[in-house]
Amino acid sequence: MNLINIFLYGSLGLSLVFSLLNIVFSPDISVAAFPLAFVFSAVLVYCSWFQLYLKRNLKIVSVVRKLYQYLPFILLVSFVFRRAGAEGTSHTFDIISVFLWLGASGFSIGMQVLLSHKRIGSTFPQWNEFKEANAQEKPRGLRRIIREVFEWIDAFIQAAFTVALLNIFILQLYEIPSESMVPEFLVRDRVVVFKTASGPRFPLSDVGIPQLRSYDRGDIVVFRNPHYSRDRKSEVRTFVSQLVYTLTFTGVKLNVDEDGNLKADPLVKRVTGLPGEQLMMVDGVLYARTADSQEFKVVQEDQKWAEWNVAGLPAKTLELVQDIPLSENSYDTMIQCEQMKNNLTYSSAREEILGLVEEFTAIRTSLTGKDGGNGEGIVPMADLFEYTFFSRADELSRRLLTINGGNQWFADYMTAWMDEIPQECFTDDTVLVGGDLYQDSSFRLNLLSKIAFGRLVVQNARLTAEVAPVASWRNDSIRNAALSQIQMLHQYFVLMDLRNMPVFPANTSSGEPEYIPDNSFFMMGDNRFNSLDMRHSYDSSMRAVTSYDPYSLLYYSNIAPQAVGAKDILGTTVLRFWPVTRFGVPGITGKE
């Protein structure tokens, strides 16, 4: 059997079998898969086998060549249609379909070679004689215009399909939509993402090229956003939008959510956590431990990429940054807050708090007599939300001085934590509340807030007892110092979940460590104060700062760390090609 027989019968047979496998009767877009593939295959059979092969109608060679050029693309569209319906397909069915597509595509390439201008004389010996006998003049006038228009349309369609295949399996263009990776990437930077080694899959299926690589800490990856649902309808919309996005060179973005807002999908972030690690972040420092080493250690490499002080970047880079999350002064205030928190000792805190409670009790007794109330209901637990609580500090001071039970509530609020933590904390500063640095740090922050509030309440009580005029309240140094510290603490609560992360994955209920699963990774943006990444969910809820204080302050939190499986990683960034002034390979030197 000669080559023409092998490639002809191979391509026709596989395309027809592929078409028959796409028969479906669902009342949705999947029903279009069979007629599209079958009609095209039938036309191909008629033109290539009946007209060209059997009847030796050489006039149709160019048509047959063009049909074979389109065969892989038409079958791929049919593949997508079949999987875009409500029912979907099984994994086994997808594997069979992919092999049929690969076979039909391979044979179609063989047919294109056999029918090419260089090889057709060997495939059909009568070609040269036919060509001489049917020499045609080049079309002119309207015919030439029509021909060129069709050639341009054909070129565009083939280019679109070729780009689609490149986009699926090899390279993808990506425009940076946010400043989460400043200074590595700026908004509207355009990068090339290499996909082949990451195991790209056929559209709407789990069948594709095997994953050929793993990822190291510091790799910049593009991956599917796990915060969005992955139902079949959304996956179809995502595939179409990514195709349009690439064909328009990142100019047209169609991937929107139910509210019409552009989806942040895919994401570009940096790999910061690896399989087999348990992570934690405190005061902007990332820690990790493994099963081989139970001690949390600083991840030194992360300091090369994490950008906390965008305002401190070089002026040349800062000119291109649209949003500076913190001013230099705010950044310095944050560092000051963390230093105060970390310098706090539990023994000194207990001593000061007991002194504040004693003084408040004495002042209240001198003003209103002995307070016999139990303090229940004076401050509802919901009012311990840090912003509400701090902003109402003066009002609460008056209530605690005048309402029955105010003295008891103040004492309970200030001291209840003392019986909740290990007593060793009062004599050994190395003992951590909660057993890890994050929980201990959160507890210290809550305690620092408690002390600042207590100082303000007691000073207000002093000024009340002294019947001090209002002007002296505004100018009182002790009161203003407490208010200043409260303002600093409120600002830190706003940054809390951006600057810190609890142990992830969380320990088991029995306290045993859990680790990032095999072939899964943890990602964060470099611009840590302007990156909604794998540390966070898209929803916030009110939660206690610490579980070791029944009177803990509350704050709004969206902390919900999660790992990303390698199957959701689309590729790695290999080149920043636009703007030309920032041309280069990303991720080599860390911060610019």
Secondary structure, DSSP 8 states (H G I E B T S, - for coil): --HHHHHHHHHHHHHHHHHHHT----SSGGGGHHHHHHHHHHHHIIIIIIIIIIT--GGGHHHHHHHHHHHHHHHHHHHHHHHSSSS---HHHHHHHHHHHHHHHHHHHHHHHHTSTTTHHHHSTTHHHHHHHT------HHHHHHHHHHHHHHHHHHHHHHHHHHHHHTEEEEE--SSTTTTTS-TT-EEEEE-GGG--B-TTSS-BS-------TT-EEEE--TTS---HHHHHHHHHHHHHHHHTTT-----B-TTS-B---SEEEEEEE-TTEEEEEETTEEEEEETTEEEEEE-TTHHHH-B--GGGS-HHHHTT-S--SS-HHHHHHHHHHHHHHHH--HHHHHHHHHHHHHHHHHHHHHHH-------TTSS-GGGGBHHHHHHTHHHHHHHHHHSTTHHHHHHHHHHGGGGTS-GGGGT-TT--GGGSHHHHHHHHHHHHHHHHHHHHHHHHHHHHHTT--HHHHHH-HHHHHHHHHHHHHHHHHHHHHHH-EEEES---TTS------TTEEEEE-SBGGG---TTEEEEEEEEES-SS-TT--EEEEEE----EEGGGEEEEEEEEEESGGG-B-TTSSS--
